[in-house]
Amino acid sequence: MLAEPPPPALRRGHPPRRAAPPGARAGAPYWRRLIPVVALLVLITRIPSFRHPLWSPDEGYLAVQARMLADGGALYETVVDRKPPLLPWLYEAVLALFGDGSPYAMKVLAAVAQLLTAALLAAVARERWGDRAGRTAGVLHPLLSIGLNPEDTQAATFEVFILPFTAAAIWCAGRGRPGAAGLAVAGALLTKQTGGAVLVPVLWLLWHSAPGRAGLPRLAAGLLLPVLAAALLTDPSGFLFWTVTGSAAYAAFTGSGLHVVSRGLANTALLALACSALLAPLARARRAAARGGTADLWVWLAASAVAVVAGFHFFGHYFLQLVPPLVLLATAALRPLPREQAASALLASVCVCALFLTWGFLAPRPELAHAQRLADAVRARTGPADRVLVWGIHPETYWLADRTPASRYLTAGLLTNYSGGRDGPQVGEKYAMAGAWPVLVAELRSRPPALVVDDSRGGPYGPGRLPTLRALLARQYRPLPATVDGAVLYVRSSGG
């Protein structure tokens, strides 16, 4: 007997639509059993995040931004960054509710974000392939989500908060809710620009469904209205400049190419190790993508890979965007396997996760220790009302020292284009964000900092290579004889 041909939706690569459960009660016991298990896994895998007050400079940047916003700063005017506004606003709200003496409230929210992502992925898998697949996806996500350097996975930063929005966008699009999918894409985009990559699989899903194509205007409205609202709530021209047009030099593929590519290869290897028990099933599943209804998930993975490559920096936290599509693809790949083989793959993933978890418990944070020592020195030489300029790439020093920045530019990177070890020819004053140096000079002239900290420590963005900063220090400041791990402290000279 000839096999029955697959339904048209599967021939086009569109995922199967499962019938909705007959009533809310039918799904309630399922979720009451699954969510506690997933929550426990998320809690265990996120425990290392509580080891340190800050895991990365991005956390420090966001914490300092939150203080500046709480003190009356205006985003994209007196408080600036290349990122969209959603996460700075969230940090500001947490500061207002809990104070900024402890960053642990944000770490709890990061764990909640991972739990929401896992639950949404479980919902997608359950609707497509059944209860067992839902459980598999819910368990796999926390296991794979720490499969990188702990500095990249345990920090409460942009990529962690992108994930629930991207998973929600796929879930809504798969259920034929284009307006809600547009809102979810907007949430991802307003958290970080690369979060908008999820729009590609969302469009794929909707285009392969006649009702979905009819809903494209609702998708556009759901996406564009929140973005326009965010621009209007800040400064529209500043919003456009800082999030889109002002970062061309940052995204250029120049400088330290070997170092950057090596970082990309290392992070790819780490994520491959985290997925090592799933790679063989994934390779087999790729050949049957259309027949298995996973074509949209491969599109999602490809779009996320492009987002990782964008900017040519290859930081480890960029790779987190790959985890949700990998979770669903791995879930689909495990389905046809005998139960024992699927269980073995999951157990192997648990063992690999344990390795990354151990790394998280043991990983040293030498740069945080340096920032803490530097903050102690800053606190000892300034008063609470004094402003300080820390010339470096570790804005957490401001937060640890509890001192107000003397400038809206919290890192030397915005004024030199130095970032992530990229120290090639495009580092210097002329590669700064447009108009940044005149603004910096005006800020330092109107309210001179009581202390300037040169934390470049031989980096290519040191004052010796920057005529404007070098002249300002020579004219108004003198260096103290003692240094902090190579960082030089300058105090105002008597004639300054």
KOLSE-209708 format. One record per residue (C-alpha): residue number from 1; residue in one letter; chain; x, z, y. Coordinates in Angstrom, 1 decimal. Each point is the difference from the previous one (the first is absolute). Example, Ala and Ser with C-alpha at 12.3 -4.5 7.8 and 13.67 -1.06 7.14 Angstrom:
residues 2
[1 "A" "A" [12.3 7.8 -4.5]]
[2 "S" "A" [1.4 -0.7 3.4]]
//
This chain:
residues 496
[1 "M" "A" [0.0 0.0 0.0]]
[2 "L" "A" [1.3 -0.9 3.4]]
[3 "A" "A" [0.6 2.8 2.4]]
[4 "E" "A" [-2.4 0.3 2.8]]
[5 "P" "A" [1.6 -1.2 3.3]]
[6 "P" "A" [0.7 2.6 2.6]]
[7 "P" "A" [-2.5 0.4 2.8]]
[8 "P" "A" [0.6 -2.0 3.2]]
[9 "A" "A" [1.2 3.0 1.9]]
[10 "L" "A" [2.8 0.6 -2.5]]
[11 "R" "A" [1.0 -3.7 -0.1]]
[12 "R" "A" [0.5 0.2 3.7]]
[13 "G" "A" [2.1 3.2 -0.3]]
[14 "H" "A" [-2.7 2.2 1.5]]
[15 "P" "A" [-0.2 3.5 -1.5]]
[16 "P" "A" [-3.0 0.8 -2.2]]
[17 "R" "A" [-2.8 1.9 1.6]]
[18 "R" "A" [-1.2 2.9 -2.1]]
[19 "A" "A" [-3.6 1.1 0.3]]
[20 "A" "A" [-0.5 3.0 2.2]]
[21 "P" "A" [-0.6 3.3 -1.9]]
[22 "P" "A" [-3.6 0.7 -0.6]]
[23 "G" "A" [0.0 3.0 2.2]]
[24 "A" "A" [2.3 2.3 1.9]]
[25 "R" "A" [-0.1 2.5 -2.9]]
[26 "A" "A" [1.5 -2.5 -2.4]]
[27 "G" "A" [3.3 -0.1 2.0]]
[28 "A" "A" [0.1 3.7 1.1]]
[29 "P" "A" [1.3 1.5 -3.2]]
[30 "Y" "A" [2.7 -2.7 -0.2]]
[31 "W" "A" [1.3 0.7 3.5]]
[32 "R" "A" [-0.3 3.8 -0.5]]
[33 "R" "A" [2.4 -0.3 -3.0]]
[34 "L" "A" [2.3 -2.6 1.5]]
[35 "I" "A" [0.6 1.2 3.6]]
[36 "P" "A" [1.3 3.5 -0.9]]
[37 "V" "A" [2.6 -1.6 -2.4]]
[38 "V" "A" [1.1 -2.5 2.7]]
[39 "A" "A" [0.1 2.7 2.7]]
[40 "L" "A" [2.2 2.1 -2.2]]
[41 "L" "A" [2.4 -3.0 -0.6]]
[42 "V" "A" [0.1 -0.7 3.7]]
[43 "L" "A" [0.7 3.6 0.8]]
[44 "I" "A" [2.8 0.2 -2.5]]
[45 "T" "A" [1.6 -3.3 1.1]]
[46 "R" "A" [-0.2 1.1 3.7]]
[47 "I" "A" [1.5 3.5 -0.4]]
[48 "P" "A" [3.5 -1.2 1.1]]
[49 "S" "A" [-1.5 -1.1 3.3]]
[50 "F" "A" [-0.4 3.7 0.9]]
[51 "R" "A" [3.7 0.7 -0.6]]
[52 "H" "A" [1.1 -1.1 3.4]]
[53 "P" "A" [-1.8 0.2 3.4]]
[54 "L" "A" [0.9 -3.7 0.5]]
[55 "W" "A" [1.0 -2.6 -2.6]]
[56 "S" "A" [0.7 -2.9 2.4]]
[57 "P" "A" [0.7 -0.9 3.6]]
[58 "D" "A" [-3.5 -1.6 0.1]]
[59 "E" "A" [-1.6 3.4 -0.6]]
[60 "G" "A" [2.1 1.4 2.9]]
[61 "Y" "A" [-1.0 -2.9 2.2]]
[62 "L" "A" [-3.7 0.5 -0.6]]
[63 "A" "A" [0.3 3.8 0.5]]
[64 "V" "A" [1.7 -0.5 3.4]]
[65 "Q" "A" [-2.5 -2.7 1.0]]
[66 "A" "A" [-2.8 2.4 -0.8]]
[67 "R" "A" [1.4 2.7 2.3]]
[68 "M" "A" [0.5 -2.5 2.8]]
[69 "L" "A" [-3.6 -1.3 -0.4]]
[70 "A" "A" [-1.3 3.6 -0.1]]
[71 "D" "A" [1.9 0.7 3.3]]
[72 "G" "A" [-1.9 -2.9 1.7]]
[73 "G" "A" [2.1 -3.0 -1.1]]
[74 "A" "A" [-1.6 -3.4 -0.2]]
[75 "L" "A" [0.6 -2.2 -3.1]]
[76 "Y" "A" [1.9 -3.3 0.8]]
[77 "E" "A" [0.7 1.3 3.5]]
[78 "T" "A" [1.9 3.4 0.0]]
[79 "V" "A" [-0.1 0.3 -3.8]]
[80 "V" "A" [1.3 -3.1 -1.7]]
[81 "D" "A" [0.8 -1.4 -3.5]]
[82 "R" "A" [-0.3 -3.3 -1.8]]
[83 "K" "A" [-2.8 1.3 -2.2]]
[84 "P" "A" [-3.8 -0.1 0.4]]
[85 "P" "A" [-1.8 3.1 1.3]]
[86 "L" "A" [-1.9 1.4 -3.0]]
[87 "L" "A" [2.7 2.3 -1.5]]
[88 "P" "A" [1.3 1.3 3.4]]
[89 "W" "A" [-3.6 0.9 0.8]]
[90 "L" "A" [-0.4 1.7 -3.4]]
[91 "Y" "A" [3.2 2.0 0.6]]
[92 "E" "A" [-1.3 1.0 3.4]]
[93 "A" "A" [-3.3 1.1 -1.5]]
[94 "V" "A" [1.7 2.1 -2.6]]
[95 "L" "A" [2.2 1.6 2.7]]
[96 "A" "A" [-3.1 0.9 2.0]]
[97 "L" "A" [-1.7 1.6 -3.1]]
[98 "F" "A" [3.0 1.7 -1.6]]
[99 "G" "A" [2.8 0.1 2.5]]
[100 "D" "A" [3.3 -1.6 -0.4]]
[101 "G" "A" [2.0 3.0 -1.2]]
[102 "S" "A" [-0.4 -1.4 -3.6]]
[103 "P" "A" [-0.2 -3.6 -1.1]]
[104 "Y" "A" [-1.6 0.9 -3.3]]
[105 "A" "A" [-3.6 -0.9 1.0]]
[106 "M" "A" [1.1 -3.6 0.2]]
[107 "K" "A" [1.6 0.3 -3.5]]
[108 "V" "A" [-3.4 1.2 -1.3]]
[109 "L" "A" [-1.7 -3.0 1.6]]
[110 "A" "A" [2.6 -2.3 -1.6]]
[111 "A" "A" [-0.9 1.4 -3.4]]
[112 "V" "A" [-3.7 -0.5 0.8]]
[113 "A" "A" [0.8 -3.7 0.9]]
[114 "Q" "A" [1.6 -0.4 -3.4]]
[115 "L" "A" [-2.9 1.6 -1.7]]
[116 "L" "A" [-2.5 -2.3 1.8]]
[117 "T" "A" [2.1 -3.0 -0.9]]
[118 "A" "A" [0.1 1.0 -3.7]]
[119 "A" "A" [-3.8 0.6 0.0]]
[120 "L" "A" [-0.7 -3.4 1.6]]
[121 "L" "A" [2.3 -1.8 -2.4]]
[122 "A" "A" [-1.8 1.8 -2.8]]
[123 "A" "A" [-3.3 -1.2 1.4]]
[124 "V" "A" [1.2 -3.6 0.2]]
[125 "A" "A" [1.3 0.1 -3.6]]
[126 "R" "A" [-3.1 1.7 -1.4]]
[127 "E" "A" [-2.3 -2.6 1.6]]
[128 "R" "A" [2.0 -2.8 -1.4]]
[129 "W" "A" [1.0 1.2 -3.4]]
[130 "G" "A" [-1.7 3.2 -0.9]]
[131 "D" "A" [0.4 3.8 -0.1]]
[132 "R" "A" [3.3 0.0 -1.9]]
[133 "A" "A" [1.6 -2.4 2.6]]
[134 "G" "A" [-1.2 2.2 2.8]]
[135 "R" "A" [1.7 3.0 -1.5]]
[136 "T" "A" [3.2 -2.0 -0.6]]
[137 "A" "A" [0.2 -1.2 3.6]]
[138 "G" "A" [-0.8 3.4 1.4]]
[139 "V" "A" [2.9 1.6 -2.0]]
[140 "L" "A" [2.5 -2.9 0.5]]
[141 "H" "A" [-0.1 0.1 3.8]]
[142 "P" "A" [1.5 3.5 0.5]]
[143 "L" "A" [2.5 -0.7 -2.7]]
[144 "L" "A" [1.3 -3.2 1.7]]
[145 "S" "A" [-0.4 1.2 3.6]]
[146 "I" "A" [3.2 2.0 -0.1]]
[147 "G" "A" [2.1 -2.7 -1.7]]
[148 "L" "A" [2.4 -0.4 2.9]]
[149 "N" "A" [2.5 2.2 2.0]]
[150 "P" "A" [-1.7 3.3 0.8]]
[151 "E" "A" [0.7 -0.5 3.6]]
[152 "D" "A" [-2.3 -3.1 -0.1]]
[153 "T" "A" [-2.8 1.4 -2.2]]
[154 "Q" "A" [-0.3 3.6 1.0]]
[155 "A" "A" [-0.1 -0.5 3.8]]
[156 "A" "A" [-3.4 0.1 1.7]]
[157 "T" "A" [0.5 -3.4 1.7]]
[158 "F" "A" [-1.6 -3.3 0.6]]
[159 "E" "A" [0.1 -1.6 -3.5]]
[160 "V" "A" [-1.6 3.0 -1.7]]
[161 "F" "A" [-3.0 -0.2 2.4]]
[162 "I" "A" [-0.3 -3.8 -0.4]]
[163 "L" "A" [-0.8 0.3 -3.7]]
[164 "P" "A" [-3.5 1.4 0.0]]
[165 "F" "A" [-1.1 -2.6 2.6]]
[166 "T" "A" [1.4 -2.8 -2.1]]
[167 "A" "A" [-1.7 1.3 -3.2]]
[168 "A" "A" [-3.2 0.4 1.9]]
[169 "A" "A" [0.2 -3.5 1.3]]
[170 "I" "A" [0.3 -1.4 -3.5]]
[171 "W" "A" [-2.8 2.2 -1.4]]
[172 "C" "A" [-2.4 -1.0 2.9]]
[173 "A" "A" [0.8 -3.7 -0.4]]
[174 "G" "A" [-0.5 0.1 -3.7]]
[175 "R" "A" [-3.5 1.6 0.5]]
[176 "G" "A" [-1.0 -2.7 2.5]]
[177 "R" "A" [0.3 2.2 3.1]]
[178 "P" "A" [1.9 -2.1 2.5]]
[179 "G" "A" [-0.7 2.1 3.1]]
[180 "A" "A" [1.3 3.2 -1.7]]
[181 "A" "A" [3.0 -2.0 -1.4]]
[182 "G" "A" [0.8 -1.1 3.6]]
[183 "L" "A" [-0.1 3.6 1.2]]
[184 "A" "A" [2.4 1.0 -2.8]]
[185 "V" "A" [2.4 -2.9 0.9]]
[186 "A" "A" [-0.2 1.1 3.6]]
[187 "G" "A" [0.9 3.6 -1.1]]
[188 "A" "A" [3.1 -1.3 -1.9]]
[189 "L" "A" [1.0 -2.3 2.9]]
[190 "L" "A" [-0.4 2.8 2.6]]
[191 "T" "A" [2.2 2.3 -2.2]]
[192 "K" "A" [2.8 -2.6 -0.3]]
[193 "Q" "A" [0.1 -3.7 0.7]]
[194 "T" "A" [0.9 -0.9 -3.5]]
[195 "G" "A" [-3.1 1.7 -1.3]]
[196 "G" "A" [-1.8 -3.1 1.1]]
[197 "A" "A" [1.4 -1.9 -3.0]]
[198 "V" "A" [-3.0 1.3 -2.0]]
[199 "L" "A" [-2.1 -2.5 2.0]]
[200 "V" "A" [1.3 -2.8 -2.3]]
[201 "P" "A" [-1.4 1.3 -3.3]]
[202 "V" "A" [-3.2 1.1 1.8]]
[203 "L" "A" [-0.5 -3.6 1.3]]
[204 "W" "A" [0.7 -1.2 -3.6]]
[205 "L" "A" [-2.6 2.2 -1.4]]
[206 "L" "A" [-2.7 -0.9 2.5]]
[207 "W" "A" [0.8 -3.7 0.0]]
[208 "H" "A" [-0.6 -0.2 -3.8]]
[209 "S" "A" [-3.5 1.4 0.4]]
[210 "A" "A" [-2.8 -1.8 1.8]]
[211 "P" "A" [-1.4 3.2 1.5]]
[212 "G" "A" [3.5 0.9 1.0]]
[213 "R" "A" [0.6 -3.2 1.9]]
[214 "A" "A" [-3.3 0.7 1.8]]
[215 "G" "A" [1.4 3.4 1.0]]
[216 "L" "A" [3.2 -1.2 1.6]]
[217 "P" "A" [-1.4 0.5 3.5]]
[218 "R" "A" [-0.7 3.6 -0.9]]
[219 "L" "A" [3.6 0.3 -1.3]]
[220 "A" "A" [1.3 -1.3 3.3]]
[221 "A" "A" [-2.1 2.4 2.0]]
[222 "G" "A" [1.0 3.0 -2.2]]
[223 "L" "A" [3.7 -0.9 0.5]]
[224 "L" "A" [0.1 -1.0 3.7]]
[225 "L" "A" [-2.3 2.5 1.6]]
[226 "P" "A" [2.2 3.1 -1.0]]
[227 "V" "A" [3.2 -1.8 1.1]]
[228 "L" "A" [-1.6 -0.9 3.4]]
[229 "A" "A" [-1.2 3.6 0.4]]
[230 "A" "A" [3.5 1.3 -0.7]]
[231 "A" "A" [1.5 -2.4 2.6]]
[232 "L" "A" [-2.6 1.1 2.6]]
[233 "L" "A" [0.5 3.7 -0.8]]
[234 "T" "A" [3.7 -0.3 0.7]]
[235 "D" "A" [1.5 -2.6 2.3]]
[236 "P" "A" [-1.0 -3.6 -1.1]]
[237 "S" "A" [3.2 -1.7 1.3]]
[238 "G" "A" [2.2 2.9 -1.3]]
[239 "F" "A" [-1.9 -0.1 -3.4]]
[240 "L" "A" [0.7 -3.7 -0.3]]
[241 "F" "A" [3.7 0.3 1.0]]
[242 "W" "A" [0.9 3.0 -2.1]]
[243 "T" "A" [-1.8 -1.0 -3.1]]
[244 "V" "A" [0.4 -3.8 0.0]]
[245 "T" "A" [2.0 -1.9 2.6]]
[246 "G" "A" [2.9 2.4 0.8]]
[247 "S" "A" [1.6 0.3 -3.4]]
[248 "A" "A" [1.5 -3.5 -0.6]]
[249 "A" "A" [3.6 1.2 0.0]]
[250 "Y" "A" [-0.9 2.9 -2.3]]
[251 "A" "A" [-1.5 -2.4 -2.6]]
[252 "A" "A" [2.9 -2.5 0.2]]
[253 "F" "A" [2.1 -0.5 -3.1]]
[254 "T" "A" [3.4 0.7 1.7]]
[255 "G" "A" [2.6 2.6 -0.4]]
[256 "S" "A" [1.3 1.9 -3.1]]
[257 "G" "A" [-1.7 -2.5 -2.3]]
[258 "L" "A" [1.9 1.2 -3.1]]
[259 "H" "A" [-0.9 3.6 0.7]]
[260 "V" "A" [-3.7 -0.9 0.5]]
[261 "V" "A" [-0.3 -2.2 -3.1]]
[262 "S" "A" [1.8 2.7 -2.0]]
[263 "R" "A" [-2.6 2.5 1.1]]
[264 "G" "A" [-2.8 -2.4 -0.9]]
[265 "L" "A" [1.4 -0.5 -3.5]]
[266 "A" "A" [0.5 3.7 -0.5]]
[267 "N" "A" [-3.6 0.8 0.9]]
[268 "T" "A" [-1.3 -2.8 -2.2]]
[269 "A" "A" [2.0 1.5 -2.8]]
[270 "L" "A" [-1.4 3.5 0.6]]
[271 "L" "A" [-3.6 -1.3 0.0]]
[272 "A" "A" [0.7 -2.1 -3.1]]
[273 "L" "A" [1.3 3.2 -1.7]]
[274 "A" "A" [-3.2 1.8 1.0]]
[275 "C" "A" [-2.0 -2.8 -1.6]]
[276 "S" "A" [2.4 -0.6 -2.9]]
[277 "A" "A" [-2.5 0.9 -2.7]]
[278 "L" "A" [-2.5 -2.4 1.4]]
[279 "L" "A" [2.2 -3.1 0.7]]
[280 "A" "A" [-0.4 -1.6 -3.4]]
[281 "P" "A" [-3.9 0.2 0.0]]
[282 "L" "A" [0.0 -1.2 3.6]]
[283 "A" "A" [2.1 -3.0 -0.9]]
[284 "R" "A" [-2.4 -0.9 -2.7]]
[285 "A" "A" [-3.0 0.6 2.2]]
[286 "R" "A" [1.3 -2.4 2.7]]
[287 "R" "A" [-0.4 -3.0 -2.2]]
[288 "A" "A" [-3.7 0.9 -0.5]]
[289 "A" "A" [-0.8 0.9 3.6]]
[290 "A" "A" [-3.0 -2.3 0.5]]
[291 "R" "A" [-1.5 0.7 -3.4]]
[292 "G" "A" [0.4 3.8 0.5]]
[293 "G" "A" [-1.6 0.0 3.5]]
[294 "T" "A" [3.3 1.2 1.7]]
[295 "A" "A" [0.9 -3.0 2.1]]
[296 "D" "A" [-1.1 1.9 3.2]]
[297 "L" "A" [2.3 2.9 -1.0]]
[298 "W" "A" [3.0 -2.3 -0.3]]
[299 "V" "A" [-0.9 -1.4 3.4]]
[300 "W" "A" [-0.1 3.6 1.3]]
[301 "L" "A" [3.4 0.7 -1.6]]
[302 "A" "A" [1.5 -3.2 1.5]]
[303 "A" "A" [-1.4 0.8 3.5]]
[304 "S" "A" [1.4 3.5 -0.2]]
[305 "A" "A" [3.4 -1.4 -1.0]]
[306 "V" "A" [0.0 -2.1 3.1]]
[307 "A" "A" [-0.8 3.1 2.0]]
[308 "V" "A" [3.0 1.7 -1.6]]
[309 "V" "A" [2.3 -2.8 0.9]]
[310 "A" "A" [-1.3 -0.4 3.6]]
[311 "G" "A" [2.6 1.2 2.5]]
[312 "F" "A" [2.8 -0.2 -2.7]]
[313 "H" "A" [0.7 3.7 0.0]]
[314 "F" "A" [-1.1 0.8 -3.6]]
[315 "F" "A" [-0.4 3.8 0.6]]
[316 "G" "A" [-1.2 1.8 -3.1]]
[317 "H" "A" [-3.3 1.1 1.5]]
[318 "Y" "A" [-0.9 -3.6 0.6]]
[319 "F" "A" [-0.3 -0.5 -3.8]]
[320 "L" "A" [-2.8 2.5 -0.2]]
[321 "Q" "A" [-2.4 -2.8 0.9]]
[322 "L" "A" [0.8 -1.5 -3.4]]
[323 "V" "A" [-1.3 3.0 -1.9]]
[324 "P" "A" [-3.8 -0.5 0.1]]
[325 "P" "A" [-0.1 -3.6 -1.2]]
[326 "L" "A" [2.6 0.9 -2.6]]
[327 "V" "A" [-2.2 2.9 -1.2]]
[328 "L" "A" [-3.0 -2.3 -0.5]]
[329 "L" "A" [2.1 -2.8 -1.6]]
[330 "A" "A" [1.5 2.5 -2.4]]
[331 "T" "A" [-3.4 1.4 -0.8]]
[332 "A" "A" [-1.2 -3.5 -0.9]]
[333 "A" "A" [3.1 -0.7 -2.0]]
[334 "L" "A" [-0.5 3.2 -2.1]]
[335 "R" "A" [-3.6 -0.7 -0.8]]
[336 "P" "A" [0.5 -2.4 -3.0]]
[337 "L" "A" [2.7 2.2 -1.5]]
[338 "P" "A" [-0.9 2.3 -2.9]]
[339 "R" "A" [-0.8 3.5 1.2]]
[340 "E" "A" [3.3 1.4 -1.4]]
[341 "Q" "A" [2.1 -2.6 1.8]]
[342 "A" "A" [-1.8 0.6 3.3]]
[343 "A" "A" [0.4 3.7 -0.4]]
[344 "S" "A" [3.8 -0.4 -0.7]]
[345 "A" "A" [0.4 -2.1 3.2]]
[346 "L" "A" [-1.8 2.7 2.0]]
[347 "L" "A" [2.1 2.7 -1.6]]
[348 "A" "A" [3.2 -1.9 0.8]]
[349 "S" "A" [-1.2 -0.3 3.6]]
[350 "V" "A" [-0.5 3.7 0.1]]
[351 "C" "A" [3.6 0.5 -1.2]]
[352 "V" "A" [1.4 -2.4 2.7]]
[353 "C" "A" [-2.2 1.8 2.6]]
[354 "A" "A" [1.6 3.3 -1.1]]
[355 "L" "A" [3.4 -1.5 0.8]]
[356 "F" "A" [-1.0 -1.0 3.6]]
[357 "L" "A" [-1.7 3.4 0.4]]
[358 "T" "A" [3.2 1.8 -1.0]]
[359 "W" "A" [1.9 -2.2 2.5]]
[360 "G" "A" [-2.5 1.2 2.6]]
[361 "F" "A" [0.7 3.6 -0.8]]
[362 "L" "A" [3.7 -0.4 0.1]]
[363 "A" "A" [0.6 -2.6 2.6]]
[364 "P" "A" [2.2 1.2 2.9]]
[365 "R" "A" [-0.9 -0.7 3.6]]
[366 "P" "A" [3.3 -0.1 1.9]]
[367 "E" "A" [-1.4 -1.7 3.1]]
[368 "L" "A" [-2.7 2.6 0.3]]
[369 "A" "A" [2.6 2.8 -0.3]]
[370 "H" "A" [2.0 -1.8 2.8]]
[371 "A" "A" [-3.1 -0.3 2.2]]
[372 "Q" "A" [-0.7 3.7 -0.5]]
[373 "R" "A" [3.5 1.0 1.0]]
[374 "L" "A" [-0.2 -2.3 3.0]]
[375 "A" "A" [-3.4 1.5 1.0]]
[376 "D" "A" [1.5 3.5 -0.2]]
[377 "A" "A" [2.7 -1.1 2.5]]
[378 "V" "A" [-2.5 -1.6 2.3]]
[379 "R" "A" [-2.2 3.1 0.0]]
[380 "A" "A" [3.1 2.2 0.7]]
[381 "R" "A" [0.9 -2.1 3.1]]
[382 "T" "A" [-3.4 -0.7 1.6]]
[383 "G" "A" [-3.1 1.9 1.0]]
[384 "P" "A" [-3.6 -0.7 -1.3]]
[385 "A" "A" [-0.8 -2.0 3.2]]
[386 "D" "A" [3.1 -2.1 -0.1]]
[387 "R" "A" [-0.1 -3.7 -0.9]]
[388 "V" "A" [2.5 -1.4 -2.4]]
[389 "L" "A" [1.2 -3.5 -0.9]]
[390 "V" "A" [1.1 -0.4 -3.6]]
[391 "W" "A" [1.8 -3.4 -0.3]]
[392 "G" "A" [-0.3 -0.8 -3.7]]
[393 "I" "A" [-2.4 -1.0 -2.7]]
[394 "H" "A" [-1.3 3.4 -1.0]]
[395 "P" "A" [-2.9 1.0 2.3]]
[396 "E" "A" [-0.7 3.0 -2.2]]
[397 "T" "A" [2.7 1.8 2.0]]
[398 "Y" "A" [-2.5 0.3 2.9]]
[399 "W" "A" [-2.6 1.5 -2.3]]
[400 "L" "A" [2.4 2.4 -1.7]]
[401 "A" "A" [1.4 1.1 3.3]]
[402 "D" "A" [-3.5 0.3 1.6]]
[403 "R" "A" [1.3 -1.8 3.1]]
[404 "T" "A" [-1.8 -2.8 2.0]]
[405 "P" "A" [1.6 -3.5 -0.1]]
[406 "A" "A" [1.4 -1.2 3.3]]
[407 "S" "A" [-1.2 -3.5 -0.8]]
[408 "R" "A" [-2.9 -1.8 -1.7]]
[409 "Y" "A" [2.6 -1.7 -2.2]]
[410 "L" "A" [0.6 2.4 -2.8]]
[411 "T" "A" [2.7 -1.9 -1.8]]
[412 "A" "A" [2.9 -2.2 1.0]]
[413 "G" "A" [-1.4 -2.7 -2.2]]
[414 "L" "A" [-2.7 -1.0 2.6]]
[415 "L" "A" [2.8 -0.4 2.6]]
[416 "T" "A" [2.6 -1.7 -2.2]]
[417 "N" "A" [-1.9 -1.7 -2.9]]
[418 "Y" "A" [2.0 2.2 -2.4]]
[419 "S" "A" [-2.0 0.8 -3.1]]
[420 "G" "A" [0.6 1.0 -3.6]]
[421 "G" "A" [3.7 -0.6 -0.1]]
[422 "R" "A" [-0.4 -3.5 1.6]]
[423 "D" "A" [3.2 -0.1 2.1]]
[424 "G" "A" [0.7 -3.7 0.4]]
[425 "P" "A" [0.3 -2.0 3.2]]
[426 "Q" "A" [-3.6 0.7 1.2]]
[427 "V" "A" [0.6 3.6 1.0]]
[428 "G" "A" [0.4 0.9 3.7]]
[429 "E" "A" [-1.7 0.3 3.3]]
[430 "K" "A" [-1.1 -3.6 0.2]]
[431 "Y" "A" [-1.8 0.3 -3.3]]
[432 "A" "A" [-2.2 2.9 1.1]]
[433 "M" "A" [-3.7 -0.2 0.3]]
[434 "A" "A" [-0.7 -2.0 3.1]]
[435 "G" "A" [0.1 2.0 3.2]]
[436 "A" "A" [1.1 3.2 -1.8]]
[437 "W" "A" [3.3 0.7 1.8]]
[438 "P" "A" [-1.4 0.0 3.6]]
[439 "V" "A" [-2.7 2.4 -1.2]]
[440 "L" "A" [2.5 2.3 -1.6]]
[441 "V" "A" [2.2 0.0 3.1]]
[442 "A" "A" [-3.0 0.9 2.2]]
[443 "E" "A" [-1.0 2.8 -2.4]]
[444 "L" "A" [3.4 1.5 0.0]]
[445 "R" "A" [0.4 -0.3 3.7]]
[446 "S" "A" [-3.4 1.6 0.9]]
[447 "R" "A" [0.4 2.9 -2.5]]
[448 "P" "A" [3.6 0.3 -1.2]]
[449 "P" "A" [0.3 1.6 -3.4]]
[450 "A" "A" [1.8 3.4 -0.1]]
[451 "L" "A" [1.8 -1.1 -3.1]]
[452 "V" "A" [1.0 -3.4 -1.5]]
[453 "V" "A" [0.9 -0.2 -3.6]]
[454 "D" "A" [2.0 -3.0 -1.2]]
[455 "D" "A" [-0.9 0.0 -3.7]]
[456 "S" "A" [1.3 -3.5 -0.7]]
[457 "R" "A" [3.0 1.4 -1.9]]
[458 "G" "A" [1.9 -3.3 0.1]]
[459 "G" "A" [-3.0 -2.2 -0.5]]
[460 "P" "A" [-0.3 -3.4 1.8]]
[461 "Y" "A" [-2.5 1.4 2.5]]
[462 "G" "A" [2.4 2.6 1.4]]
[463 "P" "A" [0.3 0.4 3.8]]
[464 "G" "A" [3.5 -1.6 -0.1]]
[465 "R" "A" [-1.7 -3.4 -0.7]]
[466 "L" "A" [-2.9 0.5 2.5]]
[467 "P" "A" [1.2 -0.4 3.6]]
[468 "T" "A" [-3.2 1.5 1.6]]
[469 "L" "A" [0.0 3.1 -2.0]]
[470 "R" "A" [3.8 0.4 0.2]]
[471 "A" "A" [-0.1 -0.2 3.8]]
[472 "L" "A" [-2.8 2.5 0.2]]
[473 "L" "A" [1.9 2.5 -2.2]]
[474 "A" "A" [3.2 -0.5 2.0]]
[475 "R" "A" [-1.8 0.5 3.3]]
[476 "Q" "A" [-2.1 3.0 -0.7]]
[477 "Y" "A" [1.1 1.8 -3.2]]
[478 "R" "A" [3.0 1.5 -1.7]]
[479 "P" "A" [0.6 0.4 -3.7]]
[480 "L" "A" [0.2 3.5 -1.6]]
[481 "P" "A" [3.2 0.6 -2.0]]
[482 "A" "A" [-1.9 1.0 -3.2]]
[483 "T" "A" [-1.9 -2.6 -2.0]]
[484 "V" "A" [-2.6 0.3 -2.7]]
[485 "D" "A" [0.9 -2.1 -3.1]]
[486 "G" "A" [1.5 -2.6 2.4]]
[487 "A" "A" [-2.9 0.0 2.5]]
[488 "V" "A" [1.1 0.5 3.6]]
[489 "L" "A" [-2.0 2.2 2.4]]
[490 "Y" "A" [0.1 -0.8 3.7]]
[491 "V" "A" [-1.0 2.4 2.8]]
[492 "R" "A" [-0.6 -0.8 3.6]]
[493 "S" "A" [3.2 0.1 2.0]]
[494 "S" "A" [0.1 2.0 3.3]]
[495 "G" "A" [-0.2 -3.2 2.1]]
[496 "G" "A" [-2.8 -1.5 -2.2]]
//
